[in-house]
């Protein structure tokens, strides 16, 4: 696969973003020295950025306590996406992965009745791909998403076995192999299905959880076996885990790391 061009970043913007994310995650006022320490900036640079963000209304400054916190000016920036359909917010992120990795991606809603429902598809142009109908439904324990689901909920072996037995596999991996994949998904946040759910298809997946830790969305790459090298699929997995983390933080308000199995902060 062709290497993507390196994106040139602007350090000042990166530093300002780091400060905004720190204050948003902390949810409490912080002084300039503490902000500089936790973002790795020198105090002078942090102070200049803080003063600029305050002037623009993105931060609020308390002159008595000499502390900063998220300001009302951010509402002007985020207002257009408040109340938007989550799928619409995720679409640019999924399209970017599909284009960069030359794959077809599927976005699944995870229901309370332990099903996954296909709600959107994203594909790179001019690739051979498997076709799946909108609103296709599968058991939540099926394929790579199922392994991530069991990992995210930290299910017991007996609970995972019951889920595994509910799936109609075209080429069953065997529960021992499935359970080992669940354990791996707890560590990495991603899982693979090598032609087990559907013969001839490679599936890579990650799930996004809400603030309470319940899996809400599944993201999977579905490619024809042999189209991509193992290293390419590993790269897809890493991008899906990162995307799941962004969805958790920015849409569901989850403060925990995106990796499955890690404790909430």
N, C-alpha and C positions, 0 to 999 in steps of 0.2 A: 504494500500500500504506500502511496506517495506521502512523504513527510509534509505536514502542514507548515506554512510559513510561520516563523516566530513573530509573535505579537509584541510590539514595542509598548511598554507600559510607562506611565508618567508617575514618577515616585511621589510627587506631592499629592496626586489624586489617590494613590494607594494608601498613603499615610492618613489622609483625611477619612478614607473609607474605614481603615482600621480603627480610628478613634470613634467613629459613629457606631461601628459594630460593637466595640467594647462597651460604650455607654448604654447601648440598647440591651445588650446581654446582661449587664450589671443591674440595670433598672434602678439605680440610685446615683445621687450626685457624687462626682469625683473631682479631686484637685488636679491641677496641671502636672505636678510632680509625680503623682501616682499614675496618671494617664501615660505620661512619658515612660515611666518604668515598665508598665505592663504592655505597652506597644513597642518597646525597644527604641523609642525616639529620644534624641537629646531634648532637654527641657526647653531650650530656645526654639527649636523647630516645632515642638508640640504646642508651645504657647502661641506662636504665630498662626498655626493652623486653627487652634481653638478660638483665637480672637477673630479670625476670618469667618469661621463657621457661625460664631455668635452674631457677627455683623450681618450675615445673610439670613439669620433667623433659624438656622438649622439646629443650633444649640442655644440653651438659655444659661446665662451666667448670674450667679448669686454673688453680688459684691461684698456682702457681709461675711459669708462663709468661704469666699474665693473658690467656689466649686462650679462645675458645669454638668448639665444634664441635657437629654434630648429636648429640642425645642418644638414649638407649634409649627414652625416653618416647614417641618418635614411633612406635615399634613397636606400642604400644597403640592408636594411632589408625589405622594402616594395616593391622593384622593381618586385619581382616575382608575386605580385598580381595586379600590375597596369595593367589596361586593361583586367583583367579577367572577366569572366561572373559573374555578381552579384549572380546568383543562386548557382554557385560553391562556392563562399565565404560564403554564408548563410548555405549551406548544413551541415557542422559540428555542427553549433549551433542548427539547427532544429533537427538533429539526436540525439543530447544530450537531448533535451527536450522530444522527443518521447520515448527515452529509460528510462529516469528518471521518467516520469509520466505514462508510459505504455499506450500510446495513438497513434493514427494515426494523423499526421499533414499534412495539405495541404498548399502549397505556391501558391498564386494567383497573377497574374499580373493585375493591374487595368488599363484599357484602356481609351483613350480619348473619346470613344463612349459609356461610362458608362456601360461597361461590366467587368466581372472578368473572367480570363482565367486560368485554372489549369495548372501550369508549372512544378510542382514537388510534390512528395509525400514522406513522411517519416514515418516509422512505427516500433514499437517495435516487436520483434519476438513472435510468439505463442500467439497472441491476436486475438479475433474475431473482425472483422472490416468491415465497409461499404466500398464498392469498388466504385471508381470514375475513369473514363477514363481520360487519359492525354488530355489536350486541351478542357476539358469540359468548357462550358460557361454558365454564369448566369448573371442576371441583377445586377449591382453594389450595388443596394439598398437591395439585398436579404440577409436574414439570419443575422448572427451576424456581418459579415463584413459590411453589409449595414448600420447597426446601427453605427458602428465605422466610416464609411465613412461620413455619415451625420454629425456626431459629429466633425470630424476632419476639415471639411469645414465650420463648424458653420452655417449650413443651417437654414433658417427660417422654421417655422412650415409649411407654405404653400409649400415651396420647398420640404421638407421632405415628406409631404403628397403625392405630385405628384410622388416622387420616390417610396413610399410605394405602391401606386396604380398600379405601373408598374410591380409588382412582382406577380407571380402565387404561392400563398402560399397553401400548403396542409392542414394546420390548421392555418388560419390567426389569428394573435395575437390581431387584432384590432389596429387602428392607435393610440389611446390614450396610450395603453400599449407600442407600438413601440416608440412613441415620448418620453415617460418616460425613456425607455431604452437608447435613444439617449442622453438625459440629463445626465444619469448616466455615459455613455461612455465618455462624456466630462470631467468628474471628474476623472474617473479611467483609461481611455485609453483602456478598454476592454468592450466587450459586449457578451451576451449569447442569444442563440436561443434554446428554450426548445421544440423541436418537431414542430415548426411552419413552417419552410421551407420544411422539410421532416419529416413526422411522424416517430416516433421511434428513432430519432437521436438528440443527444445533441451537439450543436456547440458552441465553445468558440473562440473568435477572437480578433485580434488587427491589426492595419494597420501601415505601415511605410510611412512617408512623405519625400519628397525631400526638398532641401534647401529653396524653395519658399513656402513650406507648402502644396503642392499638394500630396494627397495619391497616392503612386506608387505601393506598394505591400501589399497584405493581407495575414495574417497567421492565420490559423484556425485549431482547434482540432475538429475532428469529431468522436464521439463515440456513441455506441448504448445505448439508454436510460436504466439506471439502472446499467450499468457497473461500474460507478464511483460515489462515494459519493459527495454531494455538495461541501464539503471542498476540495476534490481532484480537482474538476473543478475550484474552486477559485484559487488553487495553479497553475493550468495550465494557467489561465488567467494572473496571476502575472508574470509567466515566459515569456509568449508571449509579454506582455507589455515591459518587460525588453529587450527581443530580438528585438522588433520593435525599441526601443531606440538605441540599438547598430547598427542596420542597418541604421537608420537615420544619426547617427553621423559618422560612419565609411565608409559607401558606398555613401550616398547622401550628406554628408558634412553639415548636418543640425546642427545648434548650439543650437536650442531650446530644452527644456526638452521633453521627449518622451510622456508625458501625453497629451492626446487630449485636446484642448481648452486652453492651456496655451500659453502665448505670446512668440514670439521669443525674444531672448536676443538682 
